[in-house]
Amino acid sequence: MLEFTLWDILSNLLLAARWTVLLSLIAFISGGIAGLLLLVARVSPLPPLRVAARLFIEVFQGTPLLMQLFIVFFALPLIGIETSAWTSAAVGLTLFTAAYLAEIWRGCVEAVPKGQWEASASLAMTFPEQMRHVILPQALRIAVPPTVGFSVQVVKGTAVTSIIGFVEVTKAGTMITNATFQPFLVYGLVGLIYFALCYPLSLSAKALERKLNVAR
């Protein structure tokens, strides 16, 4: 019977943590791009765009992430689109992230005083020009802290992807537990790894909130 040292367990968990970090980055960057497009549609003067964006956001905010991953992983092959666990995890988390970031950023855009919209409109600016030159630069100052704070949720959300077979820290912890029969040690290390990833992000969000406090 093989014996596993503490370093054997920790090194394997750290190897799996690379995929947790990579998946988090892909989901956050791709979700940020998609979220920005959703934001523009959400505050657009065109009613069809607003309705479509709102429907998308409400669907993904009103359903569990686990169900969304199941739909991407199991439903797409039914219509002829074969996906791997990696692809399904990336797509599912990207859509989840886009919906939440779009709503976070919408609140930041609406926090910009209405007079800014009126002033830019009086200069004959089009809607894209208003967003680019006046509204988004001001909303960015408000949006940075909650955006960084939400990144913690994205990192923790990667744990759910273990259900569809994606091997990240949680899945690796389960596999190592089955081999070592040391669940308290293994899952304790898994918890420490997540803490090491998320705690600096939480501190950064708090620091940015103090630094960019628009009320000062």
Order of alpha helices (4+ residues) and beta strands (2+ residues): alpha-alpha-alpha-alpha-alpha-alpha-alpha-alpha-alpha
